[in-house]
Amino acid sequence: MALDYGSPTRRPLVPQVLRAPVGARTWREFGYLMLSLPISVVFFSYALTMFAAGVGLLVTFLGVPVLAAGLAGCRALGAVERARARALLGMDLRDPEPVRGTRPGLMGWVGAVLKSGVSWRHLAYALVHFPWAAFAFTVALAFWSTAWSLFLYPLWQWVFPRYLDQPGISFTGEIDGRDFYLDTPFEIGATCAVGLVLVLATPWLIRGLTSVDRLLVAGLLGPSRMAARVTELESDRGVVVDTAAADLRRIERDLHDGAQARLVALAMDLGLAKEKLAEDPEAAARMVDEAHGEVKTALQELRDLARGIHPAVLTDRGLDAALSAVASRCTVPVRVEVELPARPAAAIEGIAYFTVSELLQNVSKHSAARTASVDVWRSRDRLMLQVADDGRGGADASAGSGLAGLAERLDAVDGILAVESPAGGPTTVTAELPWRG
């Protein structure tokens, strides 16, 4: 597992608050709010009409299929909304589970649609989103148009005296009823300043409005929590299976290329020594002596392989002793501090051991560090691991490196890997695992 060392992150020349009004995100979110009203009108009208017709016809047989058709149409319109949220809001949203009928035929499909909670959540979205879309559309458009109109007032103020026969924007006094015009240089500049404040504030207002849309889309149009959890568990199971298969291939390769090859050569050497025992005892003795050395090497390789599968010291004495043994083999001086009230589950303990072991290997190979530290403690129902070094930094877990693979392994057991590694160092890698004692 290799760390990725990138170039230092450069700070933008223009602060985000100044870039936001003309940023692509702001324009996409504003476009989303502008499209929400006409789309929600269609969605609301269709859903309310079909629901009312279906409920009204329930006294006859036609009510059930009409209601099912209305719910199916809501699901189709929901797919449009999800696509719009992905394109304009950048949401990573999966499609909900499809309708699966327990019986074949039309009636089986109708029953599945009516029993599906996803279908009814799409109907609820159509009814709830319409008033919110109208409110968000009005507020966003009013702030957007007012902010830019006031900010650009010095550029179009000439329109008033030329075409409207007045010197500028007018206000009517509440007491004397006389009109007050914004036409002096100071008033024009003050209007522009107020517009600038509104221009800078409008993107954050738009983000606040679209955050409500994000909640509605994710909560009502996305997969249910149970379905999302099932999908996550299936993905985690695939990671676990792939990891186990990779480990088995590694063990098989190490046995075939290492200890097995040495044992085969050892058997051949002992056979030759047996043949020479009567003719040339001295040569036979030398061959036996060489074979003895090969046996020691093969035994050491088998011990290393067994340690790589599951070290005996971890089983016998726990994480403190096992991690101290790993740290002693690191090329960098490592301070190890383990504060655990008890031992976690054996599977979690093994994952914690191999996580720290791989991170310390990276410290030895890639960090150019002078010192490192390993801290292990328990925080409520989580096992916390932290490996830090004073090396050159620049580690990146999002660039497809070994850290990404380690993060996938932890995620398979509901764990988390966080990497903080600015260019120039230091590097701190924190891992969380469920306790499961």
C-alpha positions in Angstrom: 0.0 0.0 0.0 1.7 3.2 -1.2 0.9 6.7 -0.1 0.3 9.4 -2.7 2.4 12.5 -2.3 0.9 15.4 -4.3 1.8 19.1 -4.7 0.8 21.6 -2.0 -2.8 22.8 -2.1 -2.9 26.4 -3.4 -5.3 28.8 -1.9 -7.6 30.5 -4.4 -6.7 34.1 -5.2 -10.3 35.2 -4.8 -12.2 34.3 -1.6 -15.1 32.0 -1.9 -17.6 34.6 -0.7 -16.6 36.8 -3.7 -16.6 33.9 -6.2 -20.0 32.5 -5.1 -22.2 34.9 -7.0 -20.7 34.0 -10.3 -19.8 30.4 -9.5 -21.2 27.4 -11.4 -22.7 25.9 -8.3 -24.8 29.0 -7.6 -26.1 29.2 -11.2 -27.0 25.5 -11.2 -28.8 25.8 -7.9 -30.6 28.9 -9.1 -31.6 27.1 -12.2 -32.9 24.2 -10.1 -35.1 26.6 -8.1 -36.4 28.2 -11.3 -37.3 24.9 -12.8 -38.9 23.6 -9.6 -42.1 25.6 -9.8 -43.2 24.6 -13.3 -42.2 21.0 -12.8 -43.9 20.8 -9.3 -47.1 22.3 -10.8 -47.2 19.4 -13.3 -46.3 16.9 -10.6 -48.8 18.2 -8.1 -51.6 18.5 -10.6 -51.1 15.0 -11.9 -50.7 13.4 -8.4 -53.7 15.2 -6.9 -55.9 14.5 -10.0 -55.1 10.8 -10.1 -55.3 10.3 -6.4 -58.7 12.0 -6.2 -59.9 10.0 -9.2 -58.7 6.8 -7.7 -60.1 7.4 -4.3 -63.4 8.5 -5.8 -63.7 5.4 -7.9 -62.9 3.0 -5.1 -66.6 2.2 -4.9 -66.1 0.6 -8.2 -63.5 -1.8 -9.5 -61.9 1.0 -11.6 -60.6 2.8 -8.5 -57.8 0.4 -7.7 -56.1 0.3 -11.1 -56.5 4.1 -11.5 -54.9 4.7 -8.1 -52.1 2.3 -9.1 -51.6 4.0 -12.4 -51.4 7.4 -10.6 -48.7 6.0 -8.2 -46.8 4.6 -11.1 -46.9 7.9 -12.8 -45.6 9.6 -9.7 -42.7 7.2 -9.7 -41.9 8.1 -13.3 -42.0 11.8 -12.5 -39.9 11.1 -9.4 -37.2 9.7 -11.7 -37.2 13.0 -13.6 -36.7 14.8 -10.2 -33.8 12.5 -9.2 -32.1 13.1 -12.6 -32.6 16.9 -12.1 -31.1 16.7 -8.6 -28.1 14.8 -9.8 -27.4 17.2 -12.6 -28.0 20.5 -10.9 -27.5 19.8 -7.2 -24.7 17.2 -7.6 -26.5 14.7 -5.4 -25.3 11.2 -5.3 -28.7 9.5 -5.2 -29.5 6.0 -6.0 -32.8 4.9 -7.5 -35.3 3.2 -5.1 -36.0 -0.4 -5.3 -38.3 -1.3 -8.3 -41.8 -2.7 -8.0 -41.7 -6.5 -7.6 -45.0 -8.3 -7.8 -45.5 -11.5 -5.9 -47.9 -12.8 -8.5 -47.7 -12.5 -12.3 -50.0 -10.5 -14.4 -51.6 -7.1 -14.2 -53.3 -7.6 -10.8 -50.0 -8.7 -9.3 -48.4 -5.5 -10.5 -51.2 -3.4 -9.2 -51.0 -4.9 -5.8 -47.2 -4.5 -5.7 -47.5 -0.8 -6.6 -50.2 -0.2 -3.9 -48.2 -2.0 -1.3 -44.9 -0.2 -2.1 -43.9 2.4 0.4 -41.8 4.0 -2.3 -44.9 4.7 -4.4 -46.6 6.5 -1.6 -43.5 8.5 -0.7 -43.5 9.8 -4.3 -47.1 10.8 -3.9 -46.2 12.6 -0.7 -43.3 14.4 -2.4 -45.6 15.7 -5.2 -48.1 17.1 -2.6 -45.4 18.6 -0.2 -43.0 19.9 -2.8 -45.4 22.1 -4.6 -45.9 24.8 -1.9 -42.2 24.7 -1.0 -41.2 25.1 -4.7 -43.5 28.1 -5.0 -42.0 29.7 -1.9 -38.4 29.0 -2.9 -39.0 30.2 -6.5 -40.5 33.5 -5.3 -37.8 34.2 -2.7 -34.9 33.2 -4.9 -36.1 35.2 -7.9 -36.9 38.2 -5.8 -33.5 38.3 -4.1 -31.6 37.5 -7.3 -33.3 40.2 -9.5 -33.3 42.8 -6.7 -29.6 42.2 -5.8 -28.3 42.4 -9.4 -30.6 45.3 -10.3 -29.3 47.4 -7.4 -25.7 46.4 -7.9 -25.8 47.3 -11.5 -27.8 50.5 -11.0 -25.0 52.8 -12.1 -25.0 51.1 -15.5 -28.8 51.5 -16.2 -29.8 54.5 -14.2 -29.8 56.5 -17.4 -33.0 54.7 -18.5 -35.1 56.7 -16.0 -34.5 60.3 -17.3 -34.4 59.2 -21.0 -37.5 57.0 -21.1 -39.5 57.4 -17.9 -39.1 61.1 -17.4 -37.8 60.8 -13.8 -34.2 61.1 -12.5 -34.0 57.6 -10.9 -35.6 55.0 -8.7 -38.3 56.7 -6.8 -39.6 56.3 -3.2 -42.8 57.9 -1.9 -42.5 59.5 1.5 -44.9 58.1 4.1 -45.5 61.5 5.8 -45.6 64.2 3.1 -46.3 61.9 0.1 -43.5 63.4 -2.0 -41.3 61.3 -4.2 -37.7 60.7 -3.3 -35.3 59.8 -6.1 -32.0 58.0 -6.1 -30.2 60.2 -8.6 -27.2 61.9 -6.9 -23.7 60.2 -7.2 -23.8 59.4 -3.5 -27.2 57.8 -3.6 -26.3 55.8 -6.7 -23.1 54.6 -5.0 -25.0 53.7 -1.9 -27.6 51.8 -3.9 -24.8 49.9 -5.7 -23.2 49.1 -2.2 -26.5 47.7 -0.9 -26.9 45.7 -4.1 -23.3 44.3 -3.7 -24.2 43.1 -0.2 -27.4 41.4 -1.5 -25.4 39.9 -4.4 -22.9 38.4 -2.0 -25.7 37.1 0.3 -28.0 35.7 -2.3 -25.9 32.5 -3.2 -26.0 31.5 0.5 -29.7 32.1 0.6 -30.0 29.9 -2.5 -27.9 27.2 -0.9 -30.2 27.2 2.1 -33.3 26.9 0.0 -31.8 24.0 -2.1 -30.7 22.2 1.1 -34.4 21.8 1.9 -34.9 20.3 -1.6 -32.0 18.0 -1.0 -33.7 16.7 2.1 -37.0 16.2 0.3 -35.5 14.4 -2.6 -33.3 12.2 -0.5 -36.0 11.4 2.0 -39.0 10.9 -0.3 -37.6 10.0 -3.7 -34.5 8.0 -2.7 -34.3 4.4 -1.5 -35.6 3.5 1.9 -33.2 3.2 4.8 -33.6 -0.5 4.8 -33.0 -0.8 1.1 -29.9 1.5 1.3 -28.6 -0.6 4.2 -29.1 -3.8 2.2 -27.3 -2.3 -0.8 -24.4 -1.2 1.5 -24.2 -4.6 3.1 -24.1 -6.3 -0.4 -21.3 -3.9 -1.4 -19.4 -4.6 1.9 -19.9 -8.4 1.4 -18.3 -8.0 -2.1 -15.3 -6.2 -0.6 -14.9 -8.8 2.1 -15.1 -11.6 -0.5 -12.6 -9.9 -2.8 -10.2 -9.2 0.2 -10.4 -12.8 1.4 -9.7 -14.1 -2.2 -6.8 -11.8 -2.5 -5.4 -13.0 0.8 -5.8 -16.6 -0.2 -3.9 -15.9 -3.5 -1.2 -14.2 -1.6 -0.8 -17.1 0.9 -0.8 -19.6 -1.9 1.8 -17.6 -3.9 4.0 -17.2 -0.8 3.8 -20.9 0.0 4.5 -21.9 -3.6 7.3 -19.5 -4.3 8.8 -19.6 -0.8 8.6 -22.4 1.7 7.4 -25.1 -0.8 10.2 -24.4 -3.2 12.7 -24.6 -0.4 11.3 -27.8 0.9 11.4 -29.4 -2.6 15.1 -28.3 -3.0 15.7 -29.7 0.5 14.3 -33.1 -0.4 16.4 -33.3 -3.5 19.6 -32.3 -1.5 18.9 -34.9 1.1 18.4 -37.5 -1.6 21.7 -36.7 -3.1 23.4 -36.7 0.3 21.9 -40.2 1.0 23.4 -41.4 -2.3 26.8 -40.0 -1.5 26.8 -41.1 2.2 28.6 -44.4 1.4 30.9 -43.1 -1.4 31.9 -39.6 -0.1 30.9 -39.1 3.6 32.5 -35.6 3.7 30.5 -34.4 0.7 27.4 -35.9 2.2 28.0 -34.1 5.5 28.4 -30.8 3.7 25.1 -31.3 1.8 23.4 -32.2 5.1 24.8 -29.0 6.6 23.5 -27.0 3.7 20.1 -28.7 4.0 20.0 -27.8 7.7 20.4 -24.1 6.7 17.6 -24.4 4.2 15.4 -25.9 6.9 16.0 -22.9 9.1 15.2 -20.5 6.3 12.0 -22.4 5.4 10.9 -22.4 9.0 11.5 -18.6 9.2 9.4 -18.1 6.0 6.6 -20.3 7.5 6.7 -18.2 10.7 6.5 -15.0 8.8 3.6 -16.4 6.7 1.8 -17.5 9.9 2.4 -14.1 11.4 0.9 -12.5 8.3 -2.2 -14.7 8.6 -2.8 -14.1 12.3 0.1 -13.6 14.8 0.2 -15.8 17.8 1.1 -12.9 20.1 -2.1 -11.2 19.1 -4.2 -14.2 20.2 -2.2 -14.8 23.4 -1.5 -11.3 24.6 -3.7 -8.8 22.7 -3.2 -5.6 20.8 -0.7 -4.0 23.1 2.0 -6.7 22.8 1.2 -7.4 19.1 1.5 -3.7 18.1 4.7 -3.4 20.1 6.1 -6.3 18.1 5.1 -4.6 14.9 6.6 -1.3 16.0 9.9 -3.0 16.9 10.3 -4.1 13.3 9.7 -0.6 11.9 12.7 1.3 10.6 11.5 4.4 12.4 11.4 4.7 16.2 7.7 4.2 17.1 6.0 5.1 20.4 3.1 2.7 21.1 0.3 3.5 23.6 -2.7 1.2 24.0 -5.4 2.1 26.6 -8.2 -0.4 26.4 -10.4 -1.5 29.3 -10.9 -4.9 27.7 -10.2 -6.8 24.5 -12.5 -6.2 21.5 -13.9 -9.0 19.4 -11.2 -11.2 17.8 -12.2 -10.1 14.2 -12.1 -6.4 15.1 -8.8 -7.0 17.0 -7.3 -8.6 13.9 -8.4 -5.8 11.6 -7.0 -3.2 14.0 -3.7 -5.1 14.0 -3.3 -5.3 10.2 -4.4 -1.7 9.8 -1.7 -0.5 12.1 0.8 -2.9 10.5 0.1 -1.6 7.0 0.3 2.0 8.1 3.6 1.4 9.8 5.0 -0.2 6.7 4.1 2.9 4.8 5.9 5.0 7.4 9.0 2.8 6.9 8.9 2.9 3.1 7.5 6.2 2.0 7.3 8.9 4.7 11.0 9.8 5.3 10.0 10.3 8.9 12.2 10.5 12.0 9.7 9.4 14.6 6.2 7.9 14.6 3.5 7.1 17.1 0.6 4.6 17.5 -2.3 5.3 19.9 -5.2 3.0 20.5 -8.1 3.7 22.8 -11.8 3.1 23.2 -14.4 5.9 22.7 -17.9 4.6 23.7 -18.7 1.8 21.3 -15.8 2.6 18.9 -12.2 1.3 18.8 -10.0 4.2 17.8 -6.6 3.9 16.1 -4.2 6.7 15.3 -0.9 6.4 13.5 1.1 9.7 13.2 4.6 10.5 11.8 6.7 13.6 11.2 7.5 12.8 7.6 7.0 14.7 4.4 3.2 14.3 4.2 1.2 14.5 1.0 -0.7 11.2 1.6 -4.0 11.1 -0.3 -6.6 8.4 0.2 -8.8 9.5 -2.7 -6.3 8.9 -5.5 -6.8 5.1 -5.8 -3.8 4.3 -3.6 -3.4 1.6 -1.0 -5.0 3.9 1.5 -8.2 3.7 -0.5 -8.1 -0.1 -0.3 -7.6 0.1 3.4 -10.5 2.4 3.7 -12.7 -0.1 1.8 -11.7 -2.9 4.2 -12.6 -0.8 7.2 -15.9 0.3 5.5 -16.8 -3.4 5.1 -17.1 -3.6 8.9 -18.7 -0.1 9.4 -15.3 1.4 10.0 -13.9 4.8 9.0 -10.5 5.9 7.8 -9.5 9.6 8.0 -6.2 11.0 6.6 -4.7 14.3 7.4 -1.5 14.8 5.6 -0.6 18.3 4.3 2.4 18.7 2.1 5.5 18.9 4.2 3.9 16.9 7.0 3.1 15.7 9.5 0.8 12.9 8.6 -2.0 11.6 10.9 -4.2 8.6 10.0 -7.1 7.9 12.2 -9.2 4.8 12.0 -12.5 4.0 13.7 -13.8 0.4 14.2 -16.9 -0.9 15.9 -16.0 -2.3 19.3 -18.1 -5.5 19.3 -16.6 -6.8 22.4 
